Amino acid sequence: MRRIIALAIFFAFITPAFSHELTIKARDKAMKSGEPFHVTVQSAHKFIVPEEVEILSRVKAGIIEDGKLITSELTGNDSELCIDFTVTPKDLSHSIMLVATKDGESWCVTNEGGKSGSRKDLEAKGLKVISANKYDKYAKAIFNTSSKDTEFAQVLGHPLEIIPVTNPAGAKTGSYFDVKILLNGQPYTGPVWATYDGFVTEYENTYAYYTEAENGLAHVKITAPGWWGIRAVQAGLPGVEGDYDHLNLRAFLLFEVK
């Protein structure tokens, strides 16, 4: 009994850190109007180093047009540990936003290790469930930015959403990149991490910058050119009785600093 209680306390603090991050990475270097643009959805603890293929039925990805997600067909790529999809931008007079979301499954820590499935279903199989969590994830990547553009600041209504305040076209090394973060439509206050592609590939969950959002606003110091990711997490939201104890939200915003 003491061991189970100790494990419950342990996982209450660290379980949210176990989940992979959902990110987007382009295969092509430049977009062309009316031509396919090849992209991947990646899931990993390292930025941006793919580690597993997410369950396709739980992921949606595509391009934002007129404020709505136009979903693409997804293809699992086991050899490269990612999901492939293609978009065809029609109008390159403004920035293009690509989105990937995951409706997470219930994941339980049990006396026999980690198991997917609801609390009640696993308990019905005789397992002792220590904790049950659900992870919903939201990733946005902004391409084709320009100094006169405003489309980069679209609000999509994700439960946890990072919205650029600074135009990515003007982001420079040594300057701050400001973002607005909303939790269920309200200003988010909490931790924010940021990093860039290639900063660290050896270690998991290692970021180049840390700050905290106050009343929905966070400031990230840009320290290198390249693709950047800004990450926010909200853990411990109320769950659904019998299914999962807590809902955990994760959001990533990706943009290029030239």
CORKA-V884646 format. One record per residue. N is the residue number from 0. RES is the residue in one small letter. SS is DSSP state (h for helix, s for strand, l for the rest). PHI is phi in degrees with one decimal (999 if undefined). OMEGA is omega in degrees with one decimal (* if undefined). Layout:
N:RES:SS:PHI:OMEGA / N:RES:SS:PHI:OMEGA
This chain:
0:m:l:999:179.5 / 1:r:h:-60.8:-179.3 / 2:r:h:-65.0:-179.6 / 3:i:h:-65.7:178.4 / 4:i:h:-63.0:179.3 / 5:a:h:-62.8:178.4 / 6:l:h:-64.5:179.4 / 7:a:h:-61.1:178.4 / 8:i:h:-64.8:-178.8 / 9:f:h:-60.1:-176.7 / 10:f:h:-73.1:175.8 / 11:a:h:-60.5:-178.6 / 12:f:h:-90.6:-170.1 / 13:i:h:-107.8:-176.3 / 14:t:h:-55.1:179.0 / 15:p:h:-58.2:-179.2 / 16:a:h:-78.1:-175.8 / 17:f:h:-75.0:-172.9 / 18:s:l:-69.0:176.7 / 19:h:l:-69.4:175.6 / 20:e:s:-91.1:178.2 / 21:l:s:-98.1:179.9 / 22:t:s:-136.9:179.5 / 23:i:s:-123.2:176.1 / 24:k:s:-143.0:-178.8 / 25:a:s:-81.2:171.2 / 26:r:l:-87.2:-177.8 / 27:d:l:-89.4:-177.7 / 28:k:l:-83.0:-176.0 / 29:a:l:-141.7:175.0 / 30:m:l:-87.9:173.4 / 31:k:l:-132.0:-176.9 / 32:s:l:-58.5:177.0 / 33:g:l:78.7:-179.5 / 34:e:l:-114.9:-179.3 / 35:p:s:-61.3:176.8 / 36:f:s:-123.2:-170.2 / 37:h:s:-96.0:-171.0 / 38:v:s:-137.8:173.9 / 39:t:s:-126.0:167.2 / 40:v:s:-102.4:-177.5 / 41:q:s:-119.4:179.8 / 42:s:s:-132.5:-172.7 / 43:a:s:-164.6:170.4 / 44:h:l:-95.4:179.8 / 45:k:s:-113.0:-177.8 / 46:f:l:-99.8:-30.9 / 47:i:l:-97.1:-177.7 / 48:v:s:-128.6:-173.1 / 49:p:l:-64.7:-178.2 / 50:e:l:-128.5:179.4 / 51:e:s:-156.6:175.4 / 52:v:l:-94.2:178.3 / 53:e:l:-66.9:176.3 / 54:i:l:-66.4:-172.1 / 55:l:h:-58.8:-176.7 / 56:s:h:-67.5:-179.0 / 57:r:h:-100.0:-176.1 / 58:v:s:-114.7:170.0 / 59:k:s:-125.7:179.5 / 60:a:s:-152.1:178.9 / 61:g:s:167.8:-174.9 / 62:i:s:-111.6:176.7 / 63:i:s:-90.0:175.6 / 64:e:s:-130.5:-177.9 / 65:d:l:54.2:176.1 / 66:g:l:78.1:-177.8 / 67:k:s:-123.3:178.3 / 68:l:s:-81.1:172.5 / 69:i:s:-97.1:-171.8 / 70:t:s:-74.2:177.5 / 71:s:l:-108.0:173.0 / 72:e:l:-72.8:-177.5 / 73:l:l:-105.1:178.1 / 74:t:s:-129.1:176.6 / 75:g:s:-69.6:-178.9 / 76:n:s:-120.8:-175.5 / 77:d:l:-66.9:-177.2 / 78:s:l:-69.1:-179.8 / 79:e:l:-110.1:174.8 / 80:l:l:55.5:-179.6 / 81:c:s:-153.7:174.1 / 82:i:s:-115.9:178.8 / 83:d:s:-97.4:169.0 / 84:f:s:-152.8:-176.3 / 85:t:s:-132.1:172.7 / 86:v:s:-124.0:176.9 / 87:t:s:-126.6:-179.2 / 88:p:l:-66.4:-178.0 / 89:k:l:-96.8:-173.3 / 90:d:l:-131.6:-178.5 / 91:l:l:-102.3:176.7 / 92:s:l:-82.3:179.6 / 93:h:l:-145.4:178.3 / 94:s:l:-67.4:-179.3 / 95:i:s:-114.4:178.9 / 96:m:s:-110.6:173.5 / 97:l:s:-107.3:-173.3 / 98:v:s:-134.5:169.1 / 99:a:s:-133.4:178.0 / 100:t:s:-131.8:175.4 / 101:k:s:-129.5:171.4 / 102:d:l:-87.4:-170.4 / 103:g:l:-69.3:173.0 / 104:e:l:-90.0:175.6 / 105:s:s:-71.4:179.8 / 106:w:s:-126.1:-174.0 / 107:c:s:-115.0:168.7 / 108:v:s:-95.1:-175.2 / 109:t:s:-124.4:176.5 / 110:n:l:-68.5:175.6 / 111:e:l:-116.1:177.9 / 112:g:s:98.7:-178.9 / 113:g:s:-74.4:-179.1 / 114:k:s:-139.7:171.2 / 115:s:s:-83.9:-178.4 / 116:g:l:132.4:-178.4 / 117:s:l:-74.8:178.0 / 118:r:h:-57.0:-174.7 / 119:k:h:-66.9:-179.6 / 120:d:h:-68.6:-180.0 / 121:l:h:-72.1:176.8 / 122:e:h:-65.5:177.6 / 123:a:h:-65.9:177.7 / 124:k:l:-89.0:177.0 / 125:g:l:93.4:178.8 / 126:l:l:-82.4:173.6 / 127:k:l:-97.4:-176.6 / 128:v:s:-89.3:-179.8 / 129:i:s:-84.4:177.2 / 130:s:s:-153.2:179.8 / 131:a:s:-134.9:-176.8 / 132:n:s:-130.8:173.8 / 133:k:s:-122.5:-177.5 / 134:y:s:-120.4:173.8 / 135:d:s:-102.0:-170.9 / 136:k:s:-130.4:-175.9 / 137:y:s:-139.3:179.4 / 138:a:s:-126.2:176.2 / 139:k:s:-128.2:176.0 / 140:a:s:-129.2:-175.4 / 141:i:s:-110.8:-178.9 / 142:f:s:-123.4:170.9 / 143:n:l:57.8:-177.3 / 144:t:l:-80.5:176.1 / 145:s:l:-147.0:-173.8 / 146:s:l:-66.5:-177.7 / 147:k:l:-94.1:-172.9 / 148:d:l:-82.9:173.3 / 149:t:l:-126.4:-176.8 / 150:e:h:-64.5:-179.4 / 151:f:h:-61.3:-174.8 / 152:a:h:-98.0:178.6 / 153:q:l:-59.6:174.5 / 154:v:l:-103.8:-174.3 / 155:l:l:-96.1:179.0 / 156:g:l:87.8:174.9 / 157:h:l:-62.6:178.5 / 158:p:l:-55.1:170.8 / 159:l:s:-128.1:-171.9 / 160:e:s:-138.7:176.1 / 161:i:s:-105.9:-176.6 / 162:i:s:-117.9:179.0 / 163:p:s:-64.1:167.8 / 164:v:l:-98.0:174.1 / 165:t:l:-77.4:174.4 / 166:n:l:-69.3:179.7 / 167:p:h:-55.9:179.4 / 168:a:h:-63.6:-179.0 / 169:g:h:-102.3:-179.0 / 170:a:l:-70.3:-178.0 / 171:k:l:-133.7:174.6 / 172:t:l:-59.4:-179.2 / 173:g:l:95.2:179.6 / 174:s:l:-105.9:177.4 / 175:y:s:-95.5:174.2 / 176:f:s:-112.7:-176.0 / 177:d:s:-97.6:176.8 / 178:v:s:-133.5:171.2 / 179:k:s:-104.8:-179.2 / 180:i:s:-124.2:-179.0 / 181:l:s:-117.9:174.2 / 182:l:s:-115.1:-175.3 / 183:n:l:50.8:175.5 / 184:g:l:83.5:-178.2 / 185:q:s:-113.4:-178.9 / 186:p:s:-57.4:-179.7 / 187:y:l:-91.5:171.7 / 188:t:l:-122.5:-177.8 / 189:g:s:163.6:-173.8 / 190:p:s:-70.1:177.1 / 191:v:s:-137.9:177.5 / 192:w:s:-117.3:176.0 / 193:a:s:-146.5:177.0 / 194:t:s:-160.8:179.5 / 195:y:s:-131.6:-176.3 / 196:d:l:-60.8:179.7 / 197:g:l:97.7:-179.3 / 198:f:l:-59.8:175.7 / 199:v:l:-142.9:175.3 / 200:t:l:-115.0:-175.9 / 201:e:l:-87.0:-169.6 / 202:y:l:-121.1:179.3 / 203:e:l:-78.9:173.2 / 204:n:l:51.9:-179.2 / 205:t:l:-117.7:-173.0 / 206:y:l:-122.8:-176.1 / 207:a:l:-82.8:-172.3 / 208:y:s:-151.5:176.1 / 209:y:s:-134.1:173.2 / 210:t:s:-151.1:176.7 / 211:e:s:-131.7:176.9 / 212:a:s:-79.6:175.5 / 213:e:s:-119.4:-179.7 / 214:n:l:51.9:173.3 / 215:g:l:88.4:-176.4 / 216:l:s:-118.5:178.0 / 217:a:s:-133.5:-178.2 / 218:h:s:-123.2:-178.2 / 219:v:s:-115.0:178.4 / 220:k:s:-82.0:178.4 / 221:i:l:-82.5:-174.1 / 222:t:l:-115.9:-179.4 / 223:a:l:-162.3:173.3 / 224:p:l:-75.5:177.7 / 225:g:s:118.6:179.6 / 226:w:s:-80.5:179.9 / 227:w:s:-109.9:172.9 / 228:g:s:-130.1:175.3 / 229:i:s:-113.9:-169.8 / 230:r:s:-124.8:172.2 / 231:a:s:-132.8:-177.3 / 232:v:s:-136.8:171.4 / 233:q:s:-127.1:-178.6 / 234:a:s:-105.6:169.6 / 235:g:s:78.9:175.7 / 236:l:s:-71.1:-177.1 / 237:p:s:-56.6:180.0 / 238:g:s:-96.8:178.4 / 239:v:s:-117.2:-174.5 / 240:e:l:-55.8:179.6 / 241:g:l:87.1:-178.8 / 242:d:l:-103.9:177.8 / 243:y:s:-143.6:-176.1 / 244:d:s:-79.2:-174.6 / 245:h:s:-138.6:172.3 / 246:l:s:-102.4:179.1 / 247:n:s:-119.3:-178.4 / 248:l:s:-109.7:178.3 / 249:r:s:-134.9:178.9 / 250:a:s:-134.4:176.5 / 251:f:s:-132.5:171.2 / 252:l:s:-114.8:-178.6 / 253:l:s:-121.1:-179.6 / 254:f:s:-157.7:-177.8 / 255:e:s:-104.6:173.9 / 256:v:s:-107.1:-176.2 / 257:k:l:-100.7:*
